Amino acid sequence: MSGDGRHIDAFLEMLGAERGAADNTISAYKRDLEDFSAFLASRGRSLEAAELADISAYVTASSQAGLKSSSRARRLSALRQLYKFLLAEGLIAADPTLGQIGPKKDRSLPKTLNVAQVDRLIAAAAKRAETANGPDQARALRLHCLLELLYATGMRVSELVSLPRNVLTGDSRVLTIKGKGGRERLVPLNVPARAALDRYLEWLSAHDERATSTATRWLFPSASAQGHLTRQRFGQDLKVLAGEAGLDPDGVSPHVLRHAFASHLLDRGADLRSVQQLLGHADITTTEIYTHVLEERLKKLVQEHHPLAKKR
């Protein structure tokens, strides 16, 4: 393994062991850093020998390749953290990322669904769960349960599909979710979500021996390498369901439903801090992407109730 490869592996190991970084985060950092290492190699340089000019050239090349500003910012963040690590380990004398200005992030609004569209999606899932037979019933009940849980809690899809069976112990009205960085939070379950979960568990107990054995610890067991349903499989099932509900499958995904959860809460008066806690955001600035919902509600409030609004 090259010196660059050893440095990257050591850095990623530190991220997982000391900072509790999620697997997805580590994978993304690995791709970014290996891409940068390959870029340096094309210039006859290594991670240890890189200078500010190399960092700037890489950021420019990423822009010319058509990468979004958010992707370029993520790449630069990965480089800064790597070089901070190498400096602390005494492997370099100076940080070459110092002085590099990052790209301005686009403040794009998240894609979401309105309440009527979510209702249509859930209704399609419920209908499928009622009418499916045989092996199809298992997937139908599971999909309905997943959809109700996702919209009721706003969980990340990775959190949802990897829920352990022991999450059901204790108060049935709430779930304890272990999110990014190992942080735990409580999310409440509404009545429809609990009902869909009960129906799914009842079928699982009666038809799937894994439900009563110690062979699995997952709430949504699967034959996948992970032992639980994959987020890709859930995403695919959701797009098929969207088509059945008369929605554009390209506009429906687990992440879109997480956005819908947050947007609909804010639209009905929830405060930003509470939504932050429910979503599991470590920093409220991440949640502030949804402030457009609050702004629209305030505009509507003024237009409908201010005595001078209708005179203008």
N, C-alpha and C positions, 0 to 999 in steps of 0.2 A: 504494500500500500504506500502511496506517495505521502510526502510530508503534509501536503494540503489535506489529503484524505484523513490522516491521523488527527490533525487539528480540528477538522470539522466534526469527526466522530466524538472527540473529547468534549467539544463544546455542546453537542447535542445530548451527550450523556449527562452533562452538568444540568442542562435545561430540564431533563426529565427527573433526575434524582434530587436536585436542590430546589428547583422552582415548581416542580409538579406540573410541567407543561403537558398539555394533552397530546395524544398521539398524532392527531391531525396537524397540530401546530408544529410538532417536530418534523413531520413529513414535509410540510410546506417549507420550513427553514432549510431542510436538507436539499430540496430541489433548488432553492434560490442560491444557496452557498456553492453547490456543485456547479451550477451554471456560471457563477462568478469565477470559480476556480478554472473552469474551461476557458472563460474569456481571458483570464490572466495568462494561461498557458499559450493562447494564441498570440500573446504579446511577448512571450518569452520570460514571463515573470511568475512569481509564486506569492502565496498569501503573505509570507513573512517579508518579502521584498516590495510589496505593493506601496504605492505612494498616492497622494491626493489626486494627482493627474489620472491615475488608473481608475480611481473611484469615479471621478467626474466623467471619464470616457465611458465607463460601464453604464452610468445613469443615462448618458446621452444615447448610447446604443440601444438601451431598453426603450427609450422614448421613440427612437427612429423605427424600432421594430413594431411599434403600434401598441405597446402595453399601456393600459390605463394608468392614470396617476396614482390610483390606490395600490396597484400592483407594484409600481416603481417605488412608492413610499414603503411598502412592505419589504421589498428587496433591500432598500437602504437601511431600514431598521434592523434587518437580519445582519447586515454587514457591521453596523455599529455595535451590536451586541457581541458579535464574534470577536471584533478587534478589542473591545473592552475586556473580554475574557482572556485573549492572548496577551494583552498588556499586563493584566493582573497575574498571569502565570509566568511573566518574565520572558516570554518568547519573542516579543518585539520591544523595541525601545520607544516607539511613538505610535500613536493611533492615526492612521492615514485618513480616517473618515472625518477628522476634525476639520471644520471649515467647509464641508460639503453641504450645500443648501438642498433641502429636500423638495420634491415637487409638491405643489399645492393640491391637496385632495379635493376631488369633486364632491360637492354636497348633494349628491343625487338622492331623490326620495325613494324609499323602498317600495317595491311592488307589493300590492296587497289586494284583498278581495273585500267587497262590501258585504254587509250582513246578509242580504238576500242571496248572494252567490254562495256564501258559506252554508246557508240554510239548504240550498239546492244540493250542495255537495254531501252534506250530512244525510239529507233525505234519500239520496241515491244509495248511500252506503247502508242505511237502515233497511231500505227495500231489498237490496241484495242479500243482506243478512237474514231477512224474513223468508225469501223465496229460494235461496240456494239449498242444494241437497248434496249428500255424500261428501266427497273430498272438498268440493267447492265451498261447502258451508264453513269449514274451518277457516279458510282464507277470508271469507266474507265477514265472519264474526270478528276475526282479528283486525281486519281493515277498519270496520266500524268502530271497534274499541280504540284503535290507534288514533283515528280521526277525532273522536270525541275527547280523548285525553289531550291531544295536541291543542285543540281549540280551547279546551277548558283551562289549560295550564300555561301555554306558550313555551313549552319546553323546546330545547334544541333537539333536532332529530336524533343526534348521536346520544343524547341523554335518554330519549324516549325508547329507542329500540334496544338499548342496553340496560333497561331497568332490571334490577335483580328481583327475585321472587320475594325476598324479605322486605321489600318496600311496602308490602301489603300488611305487615304486622303493625299493630297499634291502631290509632284512630283511622277509620276508613274514610273519613272526610278530607284527609290531607295526605300528600305524599312527601317524603323527604328525598330531595333530589341532590345528588352529588354532581356538581358542575365543574367548570374549568378551575384548574388549580386546586382541586379537591375541596372547594368551598361548598358547604351544604346550605340548602334553603328549603323552606316549606312552601308547597303550592297547594291550594285548596281544590277539591274536586266538586263539580256541580252534580246535580241529580242525574242528568242524562249520561254523564261520563261514568258515574258509579254503576248505573244500570247496564251500560254497554260492557263495562269491565266484568260485572257479575255474570252476564250471559256468556262472555268469552271464557271465563274461568270454569263455569259449569260445563261447557262443552269440553274443555281441555281435560277436566277431571274425569269425564266419562269416556273419552275417546283416545287420549294420548297418555301412554304409560309414563312418559317423561314428567308429567305433571305431578305424579305421586312418588317418583323415584328421586334419588339423590344424584342422578346422572346430569342434571342441569340445575343451574342456579338462576336461570333467566326467566323473566316473565313472558318473553316472546321467543321461546326456543326455536332453533332452526338447525338444519344440517350444514350451515355455513362453517367456515374455518373458525369464526369467532364463537360459534355455539348459539348465537342469537340472530334474529332477523337483521339483515343489513339495511343500512339507510338507502342504498341504491334500489333494493327490492321494494322497499316501502314507497320510494319516490316513483318507481315504475307503476306500481299498483294504483297510486294516487292519480297519475295522469290518465290511466284507463278509466278510472272512476269519473274524472272530470269530463271526459268525452261522453259518458253515459248521462251526466248531469247537464249536458248542453253547454259546457264551459270550454274555453280554449285550453287544451292540455298544456301548452307552452307557458300559460300564465298561472299554473297551479303547481305548487311544490310544498314540501314540508316547511321550508323557510318562509314562503309567502303566507302560510297559515300562522306562523309565529308572528309575522308582521301584522296580520289581521287581528290577532289576539290583542296585541298592544294598542293598535290604532282604535279598535272598538272600545277598549276600556277607557282610553283618554277621551274619546268622543262622548262618552257617557259620564264624564266628570271625575274619573280617577286622577289622582295627582301623579306627577312624573316620578317622584321618589318611590311610591308604592309600585309603580310599573317597573322601575329599575330593579327592585328587590325580587319581583315575580319572575322577571326575565333572567335574573342572575348576572346582571352587568356589574362588574367591579367598579366602574367609573360611570357616573351619571351623564358624562358628556357623550357616551355611547348611546344612551337612551334619548338624548336630545334630538336625534334624527327624527323623532316622532312629534316634535313640537309643531310641525306644520298642521297637525290635527288640531292642536290647541289654538293655533292662530286662526284656522278656518272657523272654529267654533266661536271664537271671540268676534270675528267679523260678522258672522251670522247673527250673534246676539245683539250687536250694535245695530245692524240693519233692521232687525225685527222690532227692537224695543226702544231705540233712541228716538226721542220726539222729533228731532230734526232730520233723521235719516231719510224719511220718505219725501221730504221737501226738496231734496237736492237732486 
